[in-house]
């Protein structure tokens, strides 16, 4: 796909994460970028942007990036299966992070060390066709044994129960608003 097509696909892919971060999808700065080295400006890894992109970034407080790969045939795609989403917090001054890479002042590099990874989507490898039997008899060494039955069998020995008393406030919250403390309180109720 072309760079423009990949940008649209990547924005769609990251839309829920960006919304959960409080970003307005239509007005946030997001771009799939190439990442590499540039010995002329120093050691390290950089992302590369144009002057107009820095001007667009200046209208926001942060910018979001996904590392992209440009294939030999000119098509674009994600650099990694994890589709990591990075953030650059610049508070309206992205030029403070930018290093000019051309004498005409039209292209810039930003060190990848300045970027903060906010999400990676580690692909799950689950075989839904293979039933499993969970053995809870030895909780220290939790083991999963494959079965040949058509349905998965779960041992109910030593199965924990959750005490729901006093947890109504935790369960009334949307998942994105739950805190680590809420999770700890829920885990304390396990017998």
C-alpha positions in Angstrom: 0.0 0.0 0.0 1.1 3.6 -0.5 2.3 5.8 2.3 -1.1 7.6 2.4 -3.0 4.3 2.5 -0.8 2.9 5.2 -1.2 6.1 7.3 -5.0 5.7 7.1 -4.8 2.0 8.0 -2.4 2.7 10.9 -4.6 5.5 12.2 -7.6 3.2 12.1 -5.6 0.5 13.8 -4.5 2.9 16.7 -7.7 4.8 16.9 -9.1 3.1 20.0 -5.7 3.5 21.9 -5.5 7.2 20.9 -9.1 7.8 22.1 -8.3 6.0 25.4 -5.3 8.4 25.7 -7.8 11.3 25.4 -6.8 12.3 21.9 -9.2 13.7 19.3 -8.6 11.3 16.4 -9.5 13.9 13.8 -7.1 16.5 15.3 -4.2 14.6 16.8 -0.8 14.4 14.9 -0.2 10.8 13.9 2.3 9.5 11.3 3.9 6.3 10.4 7.6 7.1 10.1 10.8 5.6 8.9 13.4 5.0 11.6 17.1 4.7 11.1 20.5 6.2 11.7 22.0 9.4 10.3 25.8 9.5 10.9 26.1 13.1 9.7 24.1 14.3 12.8 25.4 11.8 15.3 25.2 8.3 16.6 21.8 6.9 17.5 18.5 6.2 15.8 16.2 8.9 14.4 12.8 9.4 12.9 12.6 11.7 9.9 10.1 14.6 9.3 9.6 17.5 7.0 9.2 21.2 8.1 5.5 21.2 7.3 5.0 18.2 9.6 6.8 20.1 12.4 4.4 23.0 11.8 1.4 20.7 12.1 2.8 19.2 15.3 3.1 22.6 16.8 -0.7 22.9 16.9 -0.9 20.0 19.4 0.8 19.1 22.7 2.0 15.7 21.5 2.6 13.6 18.4 2.2 9.9 17.8 4.2 7.7 15.6 4.4 4.1 14.4 7.6 2.8 12.9 7.1 1.8 9.3 8.9 -0.1 6.7 9.2 0.8 3.1 9.5 -2.3 0.9 11.7 -2.6 -2.2 8.6 -2.3 -4.4 7.7 1.1 -2.8 4.9 -0.2 -0.6 4.6 0.6 3.0 3.8 -1.5 6.1 4.4 -1.8 9.8 8.0 -2.4 10.8 7.0 -4.7 13.6 4.2 -7.3 14.3 3.7 -5.6 17.7 2.7 -2.3 16.0 4.2 -0.2 18.8 2.7 3.3 19.2 5.1 6.0 20.3 4.5 9.5 21.7 6.6 12.6 21.6 5.5 15.2 24.2 6.5 18.6 22.9 3.9 21.0 24.4 3.6 22.9 21.1 7.4 23.2 20.5 8.4 20.2 18.4 11.3 22.1 16.9 13.1 21.9 20.3 13.5 18.1 19.6 14.2 18.4 15.9 17.7 18.4 14.3 18.0 19.9 10.8 19.2 17.3 8.3 19.4 19.5 5.2 20.9 22.9 4.4 17.5 24.2 3.1 15.8 23.6 6.5 13.1 21.4 5.0 13.9 18.0 6.6 14.5 17.1 10.2 15.4 14.2 12.5 14.1 13.5 16.0 16.1 11.0 18.2 14.1 7.9 19.0 15.3 8.3 22.6 12.9 11.3 22.8 9.9 9.0 22.0 7.9 7.2 24.7 6.3 3.9 23.8 2.6 4.1 24.9 1.4 0.8 23.6 2.4 -2.4 21.9 0.0 -5.0 20.6 1.9 -8.2 21.2 0.1 -10.8 19.0 -1.4 -13.6 20.9 -0.7 -17.1 19.7 -3.7 -19.1 20.6 -4.7 -22.4 19.0 -8.5 -22.4 19.4 -8.7 -25.9 17.8 -6.6 -27.6 20.4 -8.6 -28.3 23.6 -6.7 -28.1 26.9 -7.0 -29.4 30.4 -6.0 -27.1 33.2 -4.5 -28.7 36.3 -5.1 -26.5 39.4 -3.9 -29.2 41.9 -0.4 -27.7 41.9 -0.8 -23.9 41.9 3.0 -23.3 42.4 3.7 -25.0 39.1 0.6 -24.2 37.0 0.6 -26.7 34.2 -1.6 -27.0 31.1 -1.9 -30.6 29.7 -3.3 -31.2 26.2 -6.2 -33.5 25.9 -7.8 -35.4 23.1 -11.4 -34.7 24.2 -13.6 -32.7 21.9 -14.3 -30.2 24.8 -11.9 -28.7 27.2 -12.0 -30.1 30.7 -11.1 -27.9 33.7 -10.4 -29.5 37.0 -12.4 -27.9 39.8 -10.2 -29.0 42.7 -8.9 -26.0 44.7 -10.8 -23.6 42.5 -10.8 -20.1 44.0 -14.0 -18.1 44.4 -14.3 -14.3 44.5 -16.2 -12.6 47.3 -18.3 -9.9 45.6 -19.3 -8.2 48.8 -18.0 -4.6 48.9 -16.7 -4.8 45.3 -19.7 -3.2 43.6 -17.8 0.2 43.3 -14.9 -1.6 41.5 -17.2 -3.5 39.1 -19.2 -0.3 38.4 -16.1 1.4 36.8 -15.3 1.2 33.1 -12.2 -1.0 32.7 -10.0 2.0 31.6 -10.8 3.8 34.9 -9.9 0.9 37.2 -6.8 1.4 39.2 -4.1 -1.0 40.4 -5.5 -0.5 43.9 -8.9 -1.7 42.6 -7.3 -4.8 41.2 -5.4 -5.5 44.4 -8.7 -5.2 46.4 -10.4 -7.6 44.0 -7.5 -10.1 44.4 -7.6 -9.9 48.2 -11.1 -11.4 48.1 -9.8 -14.7 46.6 -10.0 -17.5 49.1 
